[in-house]
Amino acid sequence: MTTRTVGGLVQEALDLIGSGSPDKAIRPVSLAIQLTTGRTFARNPVQELDIIQFVKANWETLSFGCSALMRPLPLNIPFALKRIVPTFNSLHGVQEITALVVSQTLELGEVPRHFKFNWDGEFVAKPGQLFLPSGLPSALLGTVIFSPVNGGETIGERYWFSVGDFRMFVTELFGRQDIMDRIIEYHKDAAKRMS
């Protein structure tokens, strides 16, 4: 069995995202989240509750990376998802849906067939399917890249990651939550100045 590194999984996910395949990118992103969550909480194996806790702890980075996560969830989404995944609590929201996508992808080894990606960047329910924002894999990848436990990870030099107006080499961003925090603050300040 080959040991997969966070850096290797991030590189694979970036290649898939760059080729326009967010549905295929979710698998390496989910595996990278599993490794990162295990490091963060010093657990092996990682449990579904650990994934939910990781998503909630990194919500600011996630919602900055995918603006659809910040908008109110259409009321029909939790109920539609409950029909697709009976164990899902219809009182849950976007954070739990995000964690569910990761957990189910890890469980099945691929994105469950009831999850598809919506290029409009919104959550949309259709009979038997939940369409996810296409920016979700990149936002999830940001939580992995900036997580302090991943400092020292590396990938090829030709890989860039864009956050807001900033574009940097991924290797320079591994473990640098401080950079992400500064970018978020910059954008919050800019939004205040414009309002």
Secondary structure, 3 states (H helix, E strand, C coil): CCCCCHHHHHHHHHHHHHCCCHHHHHHHHHHHHHHHHHHHHCCCCCCHHHHHHHHHHCHHHHHHHCHHHCCCCCCHHHHHHHHHCCCCCCCCCHHHHHHHHHHHHHHHCCCCCCEEEECCCCCEEECCEEEEECCHHHHHHHHHHHCHHHCCCCCCCCCEEEECCEEEEHHHHCCCHHHHHHHHHHHHHHHHHHC
